[in-house]
Amino acid sequence: MEIAPRISVSETVRFGKPVITGTRVPVDLILGKLAGGMTYEEVIVEYEITRDDILAALNYAAKTVSSEEVRAVG
């Protein structure tokens, strides 16, 4: 089931984690690789995805974080 443009979830793929549609590449993996210093091109080659897939993952993550509520405790 597509939950955002180019992002899908399925119980049978990666335990229901969001992945790039048509692949088994999880959104969190893409974000982690970029945060770890890989370039877009390196991620594209390594995981056989497109620049648009990476942008979709970043957009999905941004929207997810923007709707998250964090409460300070302490």
C-alpha positions in Angstrom: 0.0 0.0 0.0 1.4 3.4 -1.0 1.4 5.7 2.0 3.2 8.6 0.3 4.5 9.2 -3.3 7.0 6.5 -4.0 6.8 5.1 -0.4 5.0 1.9 0.4 4.3 -0.4 3.3 3.5 -4.1 3.3 3.4 -6.7 6.1 5.5 -9.0 3.9 8.2 -6.5 3.1 10.7 -5.5 5.8 8.2 -6.2 8.6 5.9 -3.4 7.4 8.5 -0.6 7.5 8.2 2.1 4.9 10.2 1.3 1.7 10.8 2.7 -1.7 7.9 1.4 -3.8 8.8 -1.6 -5.8 11.9 -2.3 -3.8 12.9 -3.7 -0.4 15.0 -0.5 0.4 13.7 1.0 3.7 13.4 4.8 4.0 15.4 4.7 7.3 18.3 3.0 5.5 18.4 5.8 2.9 18.3 8.5 5.6 21.0 6.8 7.6 23.3 6.4 4.6 22.9 10.1 3.7 23.4 11.1 7.3 26.5 9.0 7.4 28.1 10.9 4.5 27.2 8.9 1.4 26.3 11.1 -1.6 23.1 10.8 -3.5 25.0 9.1 -6.4 26.6 6.5 -4.0 23.2 5.7 -2.6 21.7 5.5 -6.1 24.4 3.0 -7.3 24.5 1.0 -4.1 20.7 0.4 -3.8 19.6 0.8 -7.4 17.2 3.6 -6.7 16.7 7.0 -8.3 17.3 10.5 -7.2 13.5 10.9 -7.1 13.3 7.9 -4.7 15.8 9.6 -2.4 13.9 12.9 -2.5 10.6 11.0 -1.8 12.3 9.4 1.3 13.5 12.8 2.5 10.1 14.3 1.9 8.3 11.4 3.8 10.8 11.8 6.7 10.3 15.6 6.9 6.5 15.2 6.9 6.6 12.5 9.5 8.9 14.5 11.8 6.9 17.7 11.4 3.7 15.9 12.7 5.5 14.4 15.6 4.9 15.8 19.1 7.8 15.7 21.6 7.2 16.6 25.2 10.1 17.6 27.4 10.2 15.7 30.7 12.3 16.7 33.6 
